[in-house]
């Protein structure tokens, strides 16, 4: 496998109901095996049909509970054994949580951080070891503008994304030269089910726009991308805003 291009093998979407995950899969799948991993995997008929229509050679649904970190290694090893080497693994699971509730209820704050950081660390570490053994593969990780500088309005979710961003950045460096490539994606507000009912923020995007950027990033083996690109300069400016002003930011 050359330094550029998308790795050969199956496409694994961890979070098989994710709009972004499915959009990415649709763009990658012609002729490929796709594995959709999610809770209630027997209720993925619509998602399977969508990916099949995009040209997948086969689509499989497997049961996946992101919060069950003890089961990650066995599950991922079984997926590779049953369906062949993993070419692209997309970590498309996560929760936004309720900031107000998280401030009242420590257990909710912990649940958000567990899913959005701890579970991601577990999956990433397991995948990195598995793909290293294969000698090739690509991993897609979703950070967020929310983690670039954590805001008072969503600091629980933002802190989890900040931690994930740092972990993924370090893991990408650790994978350098192994044949395994990690793409860290930093989107802004994504208009979709996860943000339904919320007023879109400036520089918003759709799941399809994120997927287009991700596939382009995979093809050129980019390390990090902002979606849209203008978020990169915006994040740099945000880091220079004085704290007394920053704490008043609405979101």
C-alpha positions, 0 to 999 in steps of 0.5 A, spaced: 500 500 500 502 506 498 503 512 502 496 515 499 490 512 497 485 509 501 487 502 504 484 496 502 479 491 506 473 492 509 469 498 512 468 498 519 463 503 522 463 503 530 456 507 531 452 504 525 446 509 526 451 515 525 449 519 519 456 521 518 458 514 519 453 512 514 455 517 509 462 516 509 461 508 508 456 510 502 462 514 499 467 508 500 463 502 499 463 500 492 466 493 492 467 493 499 465 489 505 461 493 510 460 492 517 455 496 521 457 495 529 451 498 533 447 497 539 440 493 537 444 490 531 438 487 529 434 493 527 439 496 522 435 494 516 434 501 513 442 502 514 444 496 511 439 497 505 442 504 504 449 501 504 447 496 499 444 501 494 451 504 495 454 498 492 457 494 498 459 487 496 456 485 503 453 488 509 454 485 516 451 488 522 454 486 529 452 488 536 457 493 539 456 497 546 461 502 546 461 503 553 462 495 554 470 497 554 471 490 556 468 487 550 472 491 545 478 487 544 474 480 543 469 484 538 474 487 534 478 481 533 472 477 531 470 482 526 477 481 523 477 474 523 470 473 520 470 479 515 477 479 513 482 485 514 479 492 516 481 497 511 478 503 514 475 504 521 470 509 523 469 511 530 462 514 529 459 513 536 458 519 541 453 523 545 452 530 546 449 529 553 445 535 557 450 540 560 445 542 565 443 535 567 451 534 568 452 540 572 447 537 577 448 529 576 455 527 577 453 520 574 451 524 567 457 527 567 461 521 568 457 517 562 458 523 557 466 523 558 465 515 558 462 514 552 466 520 548 473 519 551 474 513 555 470 508 550 474 512 544 481 510 548 479 503 549 477 502 541 483 506 539 488 502 542 485 496 540 484 498 533 491 500 533 494 494 535 490 490 531 491 494 524 499 494 526 499 487 526 495 487 519 501 492 517 496 497 514 489 500 515 486 507 516 482 510 522 477 516 523 476 519 529 472 525 530 474 531 535 470 537 535 471 545 535 468 544 542 474 541 544 479 546 541 477 551 547 472 548 552 466 553 553 462 554 559 456 552 555 458 545 554 464 544 558 463 536 559 462 534 552 468 539 550 472 537 555 471 529 553 473 532 546 479 536 548 482 529 551 480 525 545 483 530 541 490 530 545 490 522 545 488 521 538 494 526 536 499 522 540 496 516 537 497 518 530 504 520 532 505 513 535 503 510 529 507 513 524 511 508 520 507 502 522 503 502 515 497 505 519 494 512 518 489 516 523 485 521 521 483 526 526 477 530 524 475 537 527 468 539 525 464 544 527 456 544 528 453 538 524 446 539 522 443 532 524 439 528 529 444 529 534 443 537 534 436 536 532 432 542 535 438 546 536 440 553 533 445 552 528 452 555 529 456 559 524 460 555 520 455 549 520 456 543 516 451 537 514 453 530 515 454 529 507 459 535 507 463 532 513 463 525 509 466 529 503 472 532 507 473 525 510 474 521 504 478 527 501 482 526 507 483 519 507 485 519 500 491 524 501 493 521 508 492 527 511 493 527 519 488 533 521 482 536 518 477 542 520 470 541 517 469 546 514 476 549 513 475 556 516 474 553 523 482 552 523 483 560 523 477 561 527 479 556 533 486 560 533 483 566 534 478 563 539 484 561 543 486 568 544 480 571 547 481 573 554 478 569 559 473 574 562 470 574 555 470 567 553 466 565 559 460 569 557 460 565 550 453 562 549 456 556 546 
